[in-house]
Amino acid sequence: MNALLALADGTLFEGLSFGAPGETTGEIVFNTAMTGYQEILTDPSYCGQVVVMTYPEIGNVGVNLEDVESRRPFVQGFIVKEYWEHPSNWRAQRSLGAYLRDHGIPGIQGIDTRALVRHIRTHGAQQVVLSTVDLDAASLVAKARALPSMVGRDLVTEVTCDAPYEWDEGTWALGAGYTSGTSGAASRAAARPFVVAYDFGIKRNILRHLVTSGCRVRVVPATTSAADTLAMNPDGIFLSNGPGDPDVGPYAQIVRDLIGKKPIFGICLGHQILGLALGGRTYKLKFGHHGGNQPVMDLTTRKVEITSQNHGFAVDVASLKGVADLTHINLNDQTVEGLAHAELPLFSVQYHPEASPGPHDASYLFTRFLGLMERA
């Protein structure tokens, strides 16, 4: 089946459909990871976006139930150079195409993804339409131009949980699968720090790392009030990743009411919301950072980490001068990758220390959060 991808600036790409037939829309972004497409598909931070993979062959390892990062895929559409229908991997349970069809997500293959990525890099992320039912170029371009920008969109409401829940699953180990937080040394429940995790679009591997670090975790909806959170008497508060513009919705005000009350650790959207809660500003990046190979320097140790990232907004460090200290910086474009307060027990990073997919260079940050809670 033929498929057509139309960008709001009038650029067109013709290819073949895989996944679900139909039409989808969203902001187009590219991801530079070589592996981990299943984790990318199920990362709620991609809600509202159509993802282009820069790695040319996708689908080789199929899909399995263990590697999902949330309750379902959240991407709007998927774009690849060459799709492989028949996976070859001992953990594969089904094909990628079948998985996308099950969830109603269109995909397009057989296009020049290198040319597409270069176009996005030059002209910036923009709205697109991907269709197998309407192949009229002028019609699709008009639809793309009519779509709302990511700026000003509150997408957290589409991905957050409906009610609080407990999480007790740890990280995965070969031959054992996922561990339990109630086994081994972590079984000393009375000694386990209690963390309330705000779900702005949280990835499961974040929760697993918190548990493996020795925490007892309760996940709460994004709109949970500061008063309700403090009434639980947590040892620490975690602010998760998520999609959309951080400067909309009630989230920054909620976090503002938590600052100074309990230790806080934020990742990605949680980092941006914490920056806003401290009185700072955020802004939209030209095409964002999406991939598993972004170099970041930890300014407190001068060590360089290779990080996994997925964000389209950034914190304006100048807006927090005299309020928060810059702790991490992106070595590609010098944007803010981490913040900490000189006196209050809080810190945040823009990237994903839990990886999935990506390197594990920054997993020490979960231990740093544990130390922050122990000293509070």
N, C-alpha and C positions, 0 to 999 in steps of 0.2 A: 504494500500500500504506500502510495506517495505521501509525503508530508512536506509542509512549507513552514519555514521560520521567518517571521517578519519583525524587524526592529523598528522602533519608533522613528529613527532617522531615515527610514526608507530602505535600509540594507536588507537583502533577501538571501536566504540559503535554502536550496532544495535538497531533499534527502528522502530516505525511506523510513517508514514508521516501524517502531518496535514498542512493546508495552501496550497501553490501552489506546484504542482509536478515540478520536474526538478533538476537542480544542481546549487549550489552556493558556493562561496569561500569567505574567509576573515580571519581576526585575531580573535581568540576566546577569549572572556572575560566573566567573570561572574558578575552578579548584585545581591546584597544581599537585595534589597528592597522587602517587603512583598506585597505591592500593587503598582499600577501605571504602569502596563506593557504597557498600551497604550501610556503614555507620554514617556516611554523609547523607544518604537518602533519609535516614531516620533521625537526624539531628534537627530538633524543633527550631533551631536558629535559622534554618533555611525556609521556614514558612513564608510564602509570598514570593519565592524566587524560583527561577529556572536555572539549573546548574549545568555548566559545560565542563566536562572533564578534559584536561590537557593531555593526560596519558592516552595513547591512541587505541589500545585494545581493552575493552570493558565487557565484563560478563564471564570471563574465563573461570572464576572461582565460584560462580553461582551465588546462592543465597542460603543462609542457615538461620535458625531461630535464636542462636546464642549471641549473634553479633549485632542485634538491633539495639538502638540507643534510646528508644522511646516506644510508645504504644503502637505507632504506625509511621509510615513515611510522611514527611511534611513538605518535601519539594513539590513545586507545581508542575515541573517538567524536567526531562533529562536529555542531555545532548552529548553524543559520543561520535568519535571518528569511525570505529569499527566495533560492532556488537557481536559477541559470541553467544549463540543460542544454547550450545551444549557445553556445560561447565565440566572442568576436570579438576576436582579437589575432593579430598577425602571427607571434608566437612559439609560439602554441598548437599542441600536437600531439594532444591528446585532451581530453575533458571531465573535470571534477572528479569527477563521479559515477562514470564508468568507472574512474578512477584508484582511488577508494575501494573499488569493487567488486573490483578486481584484488587488493587487499590485505586484503579481508575486514573493512573498517571501516564500521560503520553510521553513517548520518547522519540527521538529522531537520530538516525545514524547515516553514515555515508557522506557527511559534509566535511569541508575543510576546517576542522576545529582550530588549526593553527592560525588561519586567516581570521576566523571569528574572534579568537582570543586577542590577537593583535589589534583588531578593530575596537574591542572593548577597552583594551589598555590605552588606546589613543583617544577614543571618544567618550569613554566612561560607561559605567553601568547605566542601563536604560530599560524601559518597559518593552516587552516583546509579546507576540502571540505565536503559538505553535499549534498548527492545525492539520488534521487529516481530512476534515469535512468541508472546509472552505479553502480552496486553493487559488482564490483570486487575490493577487498581490496587493492591489490598491485597497481592497476591502480590509485585509489584515493589517496593513500599515495604518489605516485610519483607526482601527480598533486599538492598536498599540499606542497611538498618539493620544487617545482618549483615556488611557488608564491613569490612575493616580500615582504620584511619586511615592517612594518609600518614606520620604520626609513627612512627618506628621502622622504616620500610621501607627496605631497601637495594635500590634499583632500578638501581644502577650495574652490577650483575652482568648485567642484561638488555640493556644497551646498549653496553658496552665491547667493544673488538676482541679477537679470540682470540689474535693474535700481533702482534709489532712489524711496522711497515711504513714505508717512506719516502714522503714527500709532496713533490712538486715542482711543483704547479700554483699559479699566481698568480691575481690577481683578474681579473674579466671586463672587457672593453672592447668598446664598440660597433664592429662590423665585424671584430673580431679574435677574439672569444670569450675563453677563458681563456688567460692568458699562461703561459710556462714560466719557472721559476726559474733555468734554465740558459742563458737568453738575455740579451742586453744586458749592462748593467753588472753584473748579478748572476752572470755566468758565471765570475767570478774565484773558483773554488771554494775555493781555499786561504784566501781572505779572508772567506768567508761564515761567520758565527757558527753553531755547531751547537746546535740546540735539541732537547731531548727533551720531547715533549708527552704528558702523561698523559691518557688517554682515559677520562674519566668519563661521556662522552656527547657527544663533541666535534662541533662544527659545522664543516663544510668551509670556510666562509668565514673562520673563525678561522685555519685552516691556510693559506689563500690569502693572508691579510694578513701572516702571518709570512714567507711566501716572498717576497711583493712587497716587504717591508721589507728583504729581503736575507739571510734566514736559510736554513740547510739544516735540514730538519725530519725527525725520526723520531718516529712515534707509537707509544706502548707501552701495553699493557693496564693497567688501573687498579690491579692488584695487584702490579705490578712492584716489586721491593724497592728500597730506597734503595741498597743495595750494587750491585745490577745496573745501576742508572741511573748511579751514579758511576763504575762501571767503563767506561762508554761515554765518559767524560771530556767531557761537554757543556759548552758555554759558558754555557748557561742552561737553566732548567727551566720549562716551562709547565704550569699546572694548569687543566684545561678546565671548561666548564659540564657539567651533568648533572642527572638527576632524583633525587627521593627525599630522605630525611632525611640531612643531612651527618654527623650524630652517630652513625652506625652503620658497621660494617665497619672494615677495617684502614687506611683511607686517611689519617686524621689522623696515625696513628703513623708511617706511611711518610714523610709530608711532614715530620714532626717530625725525622726522622733526616736530612733533606736541608737543613734550615734552617742557614744559615751556611756551607754547603759550596759552593753555586753560587747565582748570581742567580735569583730566582723571580718569576714573574708569574702571578697567578691571576685567573680570570674566573668569576663566578656561583657554581656549586657549588665550584669551585676556590678562590674567595675565602673561602667559608664553611669549607672544610676547612683552609685556611691559618690562619684565625682560631682554629679548634679546636686546630691544631698549636701555636700560640703560647700556648695555655693559656686561651683564651676560651670562651664559650658561644654557642650558637645557639638560636633559638626560632621557632615557627611563626607566620607572619602570618595575620591574619584571612581575607583573600582573596588575598593576594599581589599582585605587580606583574607584569602581563602586557600588553605593548603596545609601540608605537613612539613614545610621546609623553610620557615621564616626565622632568620637569625635575630636573636634578642640578647642584649647585654644586661645582666643583673649588675646594676651600678653599686650595690652594696658589697659585692664580691669581685667585680670586674670579670666574671666568667661569662662566656657566650654560650647560650643555649639554642639548640635548633627546636623550634616550637610548632605546634599545631594551632592554626588560627581560622576563625570564621567570623568576620565582622565587617560591617559597612560604615560604621560610625567610629569616631575617636574622641577622646577627651582633650580639650584645649588646655595644655599645661599652664599657659600664662594666666588663665582665669583662676588658677588655684595658688598663685604665688603668695607665699606667706601663710598658707593654710595647710597644704600637703606637700610632701617631698616626692620628687620623681625618683623611682627606684629601678625601673626597667625602661629600656629604649629600643625601638626597632632599628636595626642597623641598615635596613634597606632605604627607609625614608625618614628616619629620625622621629617618628610619631611615638606618642606615649604608650608604653606597654605595662607600666606598673606604678602604683602610688601607695604611699603610707603616710600616716599622721605622726608628727614628732612626739606627741604626748598621749594621744588616745589609742587604745588597742584595736587598730583596724589597718587592713592593707588590701590591695586588690591588684589583679593582673588582667590585661586585655586578652591574653592568649589562653590556651586550654592545657593546663598541666596534666589533665587526665588522658590526653591524646584521644585514641579511638576515632579515626586513625591518627597515627603520627608517632614521633619519638617520645621517650619517657624522660628526657633531660630535666624536666621541671617538676617531677612528681614530689620532690622535696618540699614543695610549698604546702602540701597537706600536713607534713610534719611541723612546718613552721606555724601553721594555724593551731595545731595541737599545743605547741609550746606557748603560744599567745594565750590560750585558754588556761593553761596550767599556771601561768604567772599572774593572771587577773585576780 
